[in-house]
Amino acid sequence: MIELLILFELRKQVLTMYGISREILGDFSVLTTPSYGTIKPALRRLEKNGFVKTQKTITDGGRPAMFYSITEDGINELKSLILAPPLVNPIQFLPMARIKLACADILEDIEQKKLFKDLKVKAESIIVDTNNLITFKDLSFYPKLVYDNLILEYKNFIMLIEGFEHAGSGK
């Protein structure tokens, strides 16, 4: 996920690691708050794989600074990360799916449709699994409420996707 966020921010402008962190927090703080300890190794991996390039400079104050920019391969990787199959783990699915949806405007129409379909299918399967759990297990009051709430959350998520699909069809 961190690689997706970094590439998404770098596609807009050249940034330092501090700038990347600040931009991610500005755009995604309600979804995630990555630390420098997460960003720095991700930048190294992205650079090693040719998705990011660095430029070392000296600031006006005489301090060394490292600026990062996205490469053409990095733009392709960003799209690939957004379009990657949804995560299997339901705990990780919704946060990652929300981030992917927030980044969907960089995709072509056909790519957006694929993303929306894949996320919707996965959300629907989680609803079915949760309904089966409620139906076939003798749950006490609190777990049942939690699972009922989970179903509502996924139904709301599907409505969000359907809103995006509808907005996209009016382009």
N, C-alpha and C positions, 0 to 999 in steps of 0.2 A: 504494500500500500504506500509506503513512504516514497518509493521510486516514482510511482504514479504522481504523487503530489509534487515532488521536486520537478519532474519533467513538465507538469502542467504549469507551474509557476515560471519556469525558465523559458517556456515558449513565448511568454509575453515580453521578457526583458532579461538582460544580463544582470546577475546578482551575486553578491557575496553570500557566504553561508549564513551570516546574520540576516541578510536581506531575504534569503529563501525562507528562513524560519519566520521572519516577520510577515511575509506574504502568505505563507501557509496558515499562520494564526489568523491573519486578517480575513482570509477566504473560507477557512474550514474549522475555526476554533470551536464551533458548536458540534462538530463531528469528531475532531481529533486534535490533540496538542502534542506533536512529536518534539522530543528533546534534541539538543545538539548531539547527544550521544547516539541518537538514532539517525540523524541527518548526515553526520560526517562519514560514517562507514558506507551509507547508501550512495553518497556522492562519489566515494572512491570506487565502488562497484560500477556505477554508471560511467565513470571516466574510463575505467579499465575495459569496459565493453564497448566503448566508442560512442556512447549516447550523450555524453557531456564532454566539453573541452574546457580547459582552465587557462587563465591568463594571470600571471603574477605581475603585480605593479607595486609601486611605492606611492602611498597617499601623500597629499600635500603636507601632512605632518611628519613625513619621513618614515612611516610605518609600512611594513609589507602588507599587501592585501591580495587575496585570491578571488578572482571573478570567474563565475561559471556561466557557460552558455550551452544551449542545446544544439546538437548536430541534426542533420537530416535523418540519420539513423535513429536519433533520439525521438524525433517527432513520430517516426514509424513505430518505435517501441511504445511511446505514450498511447497511441491508438490501439496497439496490440494489448497493452495492459488494461485499457478500458473495456476492450471486447473479449478479454479472457473469460472462459466459462465461470459462472458464479461459484463461489466457495461452497463446499459441501456442508461445512459446519454452520448450523443455524445461528449460533452465537456471533459468528464473524460475518454472516451474510448481510444483514441489514446495514451495519455501518459502512461496509465496503460498497454495497449496492448504492447507497445514498451518495457516496463520494463519486462513484462512476456516473450517476445521473447528473450530478453537479458539473461534471466535466464533459457531458455529452455534446455540448454545442460545438466542439471542435471536430466532431465526426460528420461524415457525409450522410445524407438522408438514409441511404440503404444500410449504412453501418448503425445509425441510430435505431432503425427499425429492428435490426438484429439484437442490439443491446436490450431494447425494451422487451422484445419477445423472450429472450433468455432469462431476464430478471423476473418477468411475470410468471413464466413457467416454474421457476424455482420457488417463488413465493407461494404459488398455488400448491405446489407439492408439500411445502411446509405446513400449509393450512390443512391439507388432507391428513398428513401425519399427526398433527396436533389433534384434529377431530377424532382420529382413530384412538389416540391415547385417552382422550376424555371418554369416549364411548366404551372402550374395552377394559379400562382400568377402574378399579373402585377407588376413586380419588376423594380425599377429604376436602373440606371447604376451601382452604387457602390454595392448594395446588390447582384446584379446578378454576378458581378466580384468576390465577396467574395465567393459566393456559387459555382461558376465555379472552383475557386481555391480549395475549399474544396473537390470537386469531384476528382480533380487531385491528391490531397494529399492522399485520400483514395485509388485511383487506384494505386498510387506508393506503398502504404502500402501493398496492395494485391500482387503486383509484388514482394515485399520483402518476403512475406510469401511463394509465389510460388518458389522463389529462395531457401528458406529453405527446402521446400518440395522436390525440385529437388536434392539438396545437400544430403538430408537424404536418398533418394532412391538409391544413389550411394555408400552407406556404405558397 
